[in-house]
């Protein structure tokens, strides 16, 4: 469990809790991911190619072609080989200044945006865990970010 109380891995299987990731992308909380949810989640991060990238995501994941990605479809797409790419994308979105590290403000901002309330102490604890030292002032690299998620 994260310091925020969110469980990112199943206690019984040790696998990532995909429901949490799905819920972050399901911005309007209607139980399915739409193109509008993805546009809101990525918040312009994808630049001029945003419509193409989101269209591709939807084409890959929407197996029943109803225009939405339900949890079961989401789960199917995120096999082990694709999880890494998804996590890299999440890290890049969180790394607003593109310096290769996610700092405390980046992490707190994204957690709050995702609906996971985190206070300064929670964020500091996550940063310490991701850095592997007692310095809570620096950011975490992608590898450190994965350490945080491995809880």
GROMACS elastic network, one bead per residue, 0.5 to 0.9 nm:
[ bonds ]
;  ai    aj funct       b0    kb
    1     4     6  0.77258   500
    1     5     6  0.57117   500
    1     6     6  0.56214   500
    1     8     6  0.66924   500
    1     9     6  0.77461   500
    1    11     6  0.89895   500
    1   151     6  0.56034   500
    2     5     6  0.52665   500
    2     6     6  0.53370   500
    2     7     6  0.62254   500
    2     8     6  0.73938   500
    2   122     6  0.81105   500
    2   126     6  0.76234   500
    2   148     6  0.77067   500
    2   149     6  0.80035   500
    2   151     6  0.62649   500
    3     6     6  0.74511   500
    3   118     6  0.81106   500
    3   121     6  0.83960   500
    3   122     6  0.51441   500
    3   123     6  0.78688   500
    3   125     6  0.69879   500
    3   126     6  0.71456   500
    4     7     6  0.87915   500
    4   116     6  0.73152   500
    4   117     6  0.68432   500
    4   118     6  0.55683   500
    4   119     6  0.78951   500
    4   122     6  0.59120   500
    4   123     6  0.83103   500
    5   116     6  0.88624   500
    6    20     6  0.82173   500
    6   116     6  0.76054   500
    7    10     6  0.71359   500
    7    11     6  0.84816   500
    7    16     6  0.87930   500
    7    17     6  0.69879   500
    7    20     6  0.79111   500
    7   151     6  0.75620   500
    8    15     6  0.84502   500
    8    16     6  0.56639   500
    8    18     6  0.77819   500
    8    19     6  0.88042   500
    8    20     6  0.68741   500
    8    21     6  0.84863   500
    8   149     6  0.62088   500
    8   150     6  0.72430   500
    8   151     6  0.65946   500
    9    12     6  0.86971   500
    9    13     6  0.78858   500
    9    14     6  0.55258   500
    9    15     6  0.52715   500
    9    18     6  0.82504   500
    9   149     6  0.77817   500
    9   150     6  0.68888   500
    9   151     6  0.65697   500
   10    13     6  0.54491   500
   10    14     6  0.50024   500
   10    15     6  0.55928   500
   10    16     6  0.62741   500
   10    17     6  0.57494   500
   11    14     6  0.56541   500
   11    15     6  0.81921   500
   12    15     6  0.83247   500
   13    16     6  0.86003   500
   14    17     6  0.86774   500
   14   150     6  0.87440   500
   15    18     6  0.85151   500
   16    19     6  0.87707   500
   16    20     6  0.88878   500
   16    21     6  0.89779   500
   16   149     6  0.82020   500
   16   150     6  0.79050   500
   17    20     6  0.58878   500
   17    21     6  0.72151   500
   18    21     6  0.50956   500
   18    22     6  0.60502   500
   18    23     6  0.84965   500
   18    71     6  0.86127   500
   18    74     6  0.83035   500
   18    75     6  0.68501   500
   18    78     6  0.84077   500
   19    23     6  0.59963   500
   19    24     6  0.86080   500
   19    71     6  0.74722   500
   19    75     6  0.85338   500
   20    23     6  0.50857   500
   20    24     6  0.63171   500
   20    25     6  0.88786   500
   21    24     6  0.51821   500
   21    25     6  0.65630   500
   21    26     6  0.87484   500
   22    25     6  0.52595   500
   22    26     6  0.61109   500
   22    31     6  0.88617   500
   22    32     6  0.83920   500
   22    33     6  0.78132   500
   22    70     6  0.88738   500
   22    71     6  0.68018   500
   22    74     6  0.72866   500
   22    75     6  0.86835   500
   23    27     6  0.72407   500
   23    29     6  0.71213   500
   23    31     6  0.79421   500
   23    32     6  0.87544   500
   23    33     6  0.87440   500
   23   114     6  0.81522   500
   23   115     6  0.89723   500
   24    27     6  0.63392   500
   24    29     6  0.88226   500
   24    41     6  0.78746   500
   24   113     6  0.84888   500
   24   114     6  0.50904   500
   24   115     6  0.73185   500
   24   116     6  0.89149   500
   25    28     6  0.87134   500
   25    29     6  0.87807   500
   25    32     6  0.88211   500
   25    33     6  0.64907   500
   25    34     6  0.88629   500
   25    37     6  0.62286   500
   25    38     6  0.64088   500
   25    40     6  0.84963   500
   25    41     6  0.60596   500
   25   114     6  0.79920   500
   26    29     6  0.52552   500
   26    30     6  0.69656   500
   26    31     6  0.67135   500
   26    32     6  0.60496   500
   26    34     6  0.75468   500
   26    37     6  0.58075   500
   26    38     6  0.79157   500
   26    41     6  0.84684   500
   27    30     6  0.80804   500
   27    33     6  0.77201   500
   27    34     6  0.88939   500
   27    36     6  0.84953   500
   27    37     6  0.51973   500
   27    38     6  0.79902   500
   27    40     6  0.72361   500
   27    41     6  0.71200   500
   27   114     6  0.81005   500
   28    31     6  0.83003   500
   28    32     6  0.86802   500
   28    33     6  0.84658   500
   28    36     6  0.89359   500
   28    37     6  0.67889   500
   29    32     6  0.74629   500
   29    33     6  0.85753   500
   30    33     6  0.79635   500
   31    69     6  0.89432   500
   31    70     6  0.68443   500
   31    71     6  0.75759   500
   32    37     6  0.88855   500
   32    68     6  0.59428   500
   32    69     6  0.54548   500
   32    71     6  0.67742   500
   33    36     6  0.80579   500
   33    37     6  0.58714   500
   33    38     6  0.71863   500
   33    58     6  0.88755   500
   33    67     6  0.88274   500
   33    68     6  0.54798   500
   33    70     6  0.64903   500
   33    71     6  0.83117   500
   33    74     6  0.88094   500
   34    37     6  0.50663   500
   34    38     6  0.64840   500
   34    39     6  0.87218   500
   34    58     6  0.79823   500
   34    67     6  0.68595   500
   34    69     6  0.66302   500
   35    38     6  0.51029   500
   35    39     6  0.61819   500
   35    40     6  0.86519   500
   35    51     6  0.88363   500
   35    54     6  0.66141   500
   35    55     6  0.75146   500
   35    57     6  0.89531   500
   35    58     6  0.71841   500
   35    67     6  0.80722   500
   35    68     6  0.76471   500
   36    39     6  0.50046   500
   36    40     6  0.61811   500
   36    41     6  0.85208   500
   37    40     6  0.51956   500
   37    41     6  0.60857   500
   37    42     6  0.86711   500
   38    42     6  0.60531   500
   38    43     6  0.82346   500
   38    54     6  0.67777   500
   39    42     6  0.53856   500
   39    43     6  0.58857   500
   39    44     6  0.71174   500
   39    50     6  0.77430   500
   39    51     6  0.83000   500
   39    54     6  0.74301   500
   40    44     6  0.79223   500
   41    44     6  0.86237   500
   41   113     6  0.88317   500
   41   114     6  0.85752   500
   42    45     6  0.53859   500
   42    46     6  0.68250   500
   42    50     6  0.85387   500
   42    93     6  0.70598   500
   43    46     6  0.79275   500
   43    93     6  0.88360   500
   44    47     6  0.55611   500
   44    48     6  0.84168   500
   44    50     6  0.71184   500
   45    50     6  0.78108   500
   45    92     6  0.88787   500
   45    93     6  0.66966   500
   45    96     6  0.89361   500
   46    49     6  0.60841   500
   46    51     6  0.85770   500
   46    53     6  0.76646   500
   46    54     6  0.89896   500
   47    50     6  0.55559   500
   47    51     6  0.89865   500
   48    51     6  0.76843   500
   48    52     6  0.86912   500
   49    52     6  0.53592   500
   49    53     6  0.61614   500
   49    54     6  0.86073   500
   50    53     6  0.52098   500
   50    54     6  0.60223   500
   50    55     6  0.83344   500
   51    54     6  0.52455   500
   51    55     6  0.58703   500
   51    56     6  0.84915   500
   52    55     6  0.50486   500
   52    56     6  0.61389   500
   52    57     6  0.86411   500
   53    56     6  0.51155   500
   53    57     6  0.62270   500
   53    58     6  0.86863   500
   54    58     6  0.61780   500
   54    59     6  0.85539   500
   55    58     6  0.51683   500
   55    59     6  0.61205   500
   55    60     6  0.86502   500
   56    59     6  0.50178   500
   56    60     6  0.61373   500
   56    61     6  0.85673   500
   57    60     6  0.52831   500
   57    61     6  0.61430   500
   57    62     6  0.82750   500
   58    61     6  0.52112   500
   58    62     6  0.54718   500
   58    63     6  0.88217   500
   58    65     6  0.88714   500
   58    67     6  0.75256   500
   58    68     6  0.74303   500
   58    69     6  0.71245   500
   59    62     6  0.56070   500
   59    63     6  0.75389   500
   59    65     6  0.78415   500
   59    67     6  0.87390   500
   60    63     6  0.71067   500
   60    77     6  0.76227   500
   61    64     6  0.88344   500
   61    65     6  0.89020   500
   61    68     6  0.85525   500
   61    69     6  0.61773   500
   61    70     6  0.87886   500
   61    73     6  0.59308   500
   61    74     6  0.62344   500
   61    76     6  0.80166   500
   61    77     6  0.60116   500
   62    65     6  0.52555   500
   62    66     6  0.69889   500
   62    67     6  0.66276   500
   62    68     6  0.60583   500
   62    69     6  0.50649   500
   62    70     6  0.77810   500
   62    73     6  0.64886   500
   62    74     6  0.81903   500
   63    66     6  0.81565   500
   63    69     6  0.79863   500
   63    73     6  0.66398   500
   64    67     6  0.82456   500
   64    68     6  0.85897   500
   64    69     6  0.86296   500
   64    73     6  0.84648   500
   65    68     6  0.74202   500
   65    69     6  0.87230   500
   66    69     6  0.81209   500
   69    72     6  0.80638   500
   69    73     6  0.58998   500
   69    74     6  0.62383   500
   70    73     6  0.53920   500
   70    74     6  0.62491   500
   70    75     6  0.87120   500
   71    75     6  0.60391   500
   71    76     6  0.85848   500
   72    75     6  0.50482   500
   72    76     6  0.62242   500
   72    77     6  0.87857   500
   73    76     6  0.51072   500
   73    77     6  0.63569   500
   73    78     6  0.87865   500
   74    77     6  0.53537   500
   74    78     6  0.63846   500
   75    78     6  0.53421   500
   75    79     6  0.73367   500
   76    79     6  0.64050   500
   77    82     6  0.74251   500
   77    83     6  0.88343   500
   78    81     6  0.76275   500
   78    82     6  0.54296   500
   78    83     6  0.54825   500
   78    86     6  0.81540   500
   79    82     6  0.55803   500
   79    83     6  0.62515   500
   80    83     6  0.53006   500
   80    84     6  0.72853   500
   81    84     6  0.64713   500
   81    85     6  0.78812   500
   82    85     6  0.53891   500
   82    86     6  0.64683   500
   82    87     6  0.88060   500
   83    86     6  0.50892   500
   83    87     6  0.61373   500
   83    88     6  0.85692   500
   84    87     6  0.51666   500
   84    88     6  0.61806   500
   84    89     6  0.86658   500
   85    88     6  0.50502   500
   85    89     6  0.62348   500
   85    90     6  0.87057   500
   86    89     6  0.50715   500
   86    90     6  0.62690   500
   86    91     6  0.86566   500
   87    90     6  0.50115   500
   87    91     6  0.61399   500
   87    92     6  0.86037   500
   87   142     6  0.88120   500
   87   146     6  0.81102   500
   88    91     6  0.50601   500
   88    92     6  0.61996   500
   88    93     6  0.86924   500
   88   142     6  0.73850   500
   89    92     6  0.50862   500
   89    93     6  0.62557   500
   89    94     6  0.86634   500
   90    93     6  0.51613   500
   90    94     6  0.62658   500
   90    95     6  0.86653   500
   91    94     6  0.51003   500
   91    95     6  0.60921   500
   91   100     6  0.87884   500
   91   101     6  0.85361   500
   91   102     6  0.75162   500
   91   141     6  0.88286   500
   91   142     6  0.66213   500
   91   145     6  0.74582   500
   92    95     6  0.50319   500
   92    96     6  0.73227   500
   92    98     6  0.72526   500
   92   100     6  0.79853   500
   92   101     6  0.89787   500
   92   102     6  0.87185   500
   92   142     6  0.88141   500
   93    96     6  0.63085   500
   93    98     6  0.88778   500
   93   110     6  0.86325   500
   94    97     6  0.88160   500
   94    98     6  0.89106   500
   94   101     6  0.88408   500
   94   102     6  0.64131   500
   94   103     6  0.88834   500
   94   106     6  0.58095   500
   94   107     6  0.66241   500
   94   109     6  0.83473   500
   94   110     6  0.62743   500
   95    98     6  0.53350   500
   95    99     6  0.69638   500
   95   100     6  0.66518   500
   95   101     6  0.60936   500
   95   102     6  0.50415   500
   95   103     6  0.77718   500
   95   106     6  0.65202   500
   95   107     6  0.84441   500
   96    99     6  0.81048   500
   96   102     6  0.79687   500
   96   106     6  0.69017   500
   97   100     6  0.82616   500
   97   101     6  0.86329   500
   97   102     6  0.88441   500
   98   101     6  0.74579   500
   98   102     6  0.88115   500
   99   102     6  0.81277   500
  100   139     6  0.88300   500
  100   140     6  0.82056   500
  100   141     6  0.60301   500
  100   142     6  0.73168   500
  101   138     6  0.84045   500
  101   139     6  0.51914   500
  101   140     6  0.50003   500
  101   142     6  0.69772   500
  101   144     6  0.89343   500
  101   145     6  0.88009   500
  102   105     6  0.80810   500
  102   106     6  0.57654   500
  102   107     6  0.62999   500
  102   127     6  0.87309   500
  102   138     6  0.85324   500
  102   140     6  0.52116   500
  102   141     6  0.65512   500
  102   142     6  0.80583   500
  102   145     6  0.78553   500
  103   106     6  0.52298   500
  103   107     6  0.61358   500
  103   108     6  0.85544   500
  103   127     6  0.76357   500
  103   137     6  0.78251   500
  103   138     6  0.62876   500
  103   140     6  0.64185   500
  104   107     6  0.51588   500
  104   108     6  0.60112   500
  104   109     6  0.84034   500
  104   120     6  0.81286   500
  104   123     6  0.60758   500
  104   124     6  0.68070   500
  104   126     6  0.87193   500
  104   127     6  0.68463   500
  104   136     6  0.80791   500
  104   137     6  0.75554   500
  104   138     6  0.78094   500
  104   139     6  0.65758   500
  104   140     6  0.87517   500
  105   108     6  0.51397   500
  105   109     6  0.58762   500
  105   110     6  0.84527   500
  105   123     6  0.84584   500
  106   109     6  0.52266   500
  106   110     6  0.61659   500
  106   111     6  0.85903   500
  106   139     6  0.89739   500
  107   110     6  0.52902   500
  107   111     6  0.60912   500
  107   112     6  0.85459   500
  107   123     6  0.69771   500
  107   126     6  0.89512   500
  107   127     6  0.86710   500
  108   111     6  0.51673   500
  108   112     6  0.60811   500
  108   113     6  0.84665   500
  108   117     6  0.82416   500
  108   118     6  0.63105   500
  108   119     6  0.75898   500
  108   120     6  0.76878   500
  108   122     6  0.88259   500
  108   123     6  0.62699   500
  109   112     6  0.52762   500
  109   113     6  0.60945   500
  109   114     6  0.86079   500
  109   118     6  0.89642   500
  110   114     6  0.60630   500
  110   115     6  0.86417   500
  110   116     6  0.85783   500
  111   114     6  0.50081   500
  111   115     6  0.63715   500
  111   116     6  0.50511   500
  111   117     6  0.65020   500
  111   118     6  0.66958   500
  112   115     6  0.50367   500
  112   116     6  0.51840   500
  112   117     6  0.52405   500
  112   118     6  0.67104   500
  113   116     6  0.73820   500
  113   117     6  0.86842   500
  114   117     6  0.84259   500
  118   121     6  0.79238   500
  118   122     6  0.57124   500
  118   123     6  0.64649   500
  119   122     6  0.53614   500
  119   123     6  0.64436   500
  119   124     6  0.87375   500
  120   123     6  0.51617   500
  120   124     6  0.60675   500
  120   125     6  0.85751   500
  121   124     6  0.50494   500
  121   125     6  0.61180   500
  121   126     6  0.86298   500
  122   125     6  0.51644   500
  122   126     6  0.62905   500
  122   127     6  0.87120   500
  123   126     6  0.50642   500
  123   127     6  0.61515   500
  123   128     6  0.85936   500
  123   136     6  0.88538   500
  124   127     6  0.50788   500
  124   128     6  0.61348   500
  124   129     6  0.85634   500
  124   135     6  0.89837   500
  124   136     6  0.55793   500
  124   137     6  0.81009   500
  125   128     6  0.51281   500
  125   129     6  0.61757   500
  125   130     6  0.86180   500
  125   136     6  0.76355   500
  126   129     6  0.50538   500
  126   130     6  0.60969   500
  126   131     6  0.85388   500
  126   136     6  0.87156   500
  126   145     6  0.87316   500
  126   147     6  0.89749   500
  126   148     6  0.60356   500
  127   130     6  0.50606   500
  127   131     6  0.60056   500
  127   132     6  0.83821   500
  127   133     6  0.89726   500
  127   134     6  0.89715   500
  127   135     6  0.81325   500
  127   136     6  0.57926   500
  127   137     6  0.81604   500
  127   138     6  0.77853   500
  127   139     6  0.66645   500
  127   140     6  0.63596   500
  127   144     6  0.80814   500
  127   145     6  0.83979   500
  127   148     6  0.78282   500
  128   131     6  0.51774   500
  128   132     6  0.58762   500
  128   133     6  0.57813   500
  128   134     6  0.56687   500
  128   135     6  0.62750   500
  128   136     6  0.53830   500
  128   137     6  0.88211   500
  128   138     6  0.89631   500
  128   140     6  0.86031   500
  129   132     6  0.52200   500
  129   133     6  0.72294   500
  129   134     6  0.84579   500
  129   144     6  0.76031   500
  129   145     6  0.89834   500
  129   147     6  0.70194   500
  129   148     6  0.63123   500
  130   133     6  0.82305   500
  130   139     6  0.85072   500
  130   140     6  0.58309   500
  130   141     6  0.78822   500
  130   143     6  0.76758   500
  130   145     6  0.57693   500
  130   146     6  0.75506   500
  130   147     6  0.53454   500
  130   148     6  0.53842   500
  130   149     6  0.89298   500
  131   134     6  0.78757   500
  131   135     6  0.75234   500
  131   136     6  0.80786   500
  131   138     6  0.81740   500
  131   139     6  0.75303   500
  131   140     6  0.57048   500
  131   141     6  0.78699   500
  131   143     6  0.88982   500
  131   144     6  0.56709   500
  131   145     6  0.85869   500
  131   147     6  0.85324   500
  132   135     6  0.84960   500
  132   144     6  0.78757   500
  132   147     6  0.89353   500
  133   136     6  0.80331   500
  135   138     6  0.65351   500
  136   139     6  0.76966   500
  139   144     6  0.88005   500
  140   143     6  0.76294   500
  140   144     6  0.51104   500
  140   145     6  0.60893   500
  141   144     6  0.50325   500
  141   145     6  0.61447   500
  141   146     6  0.86991   500
  142   146     6  0.63283   500
  142   147     6  0.87599   500
  143   146     6  0.51191   500
  143   147     6  0.64765   500
  143   148     6  0.89460   500
  144   148     6  0.64802   500
  144   149     6  0.88152   500
  145   148     6  0.51487   500
  145   149     6  0.64548   500
  145   150     6  0.87570   500
  146   149     6  0.50227   500
  146   150     6  0.61185   500
  147   150     6  0.50817   500
  147   151     6  0.72781   500
  148   151     6  0.61404   500
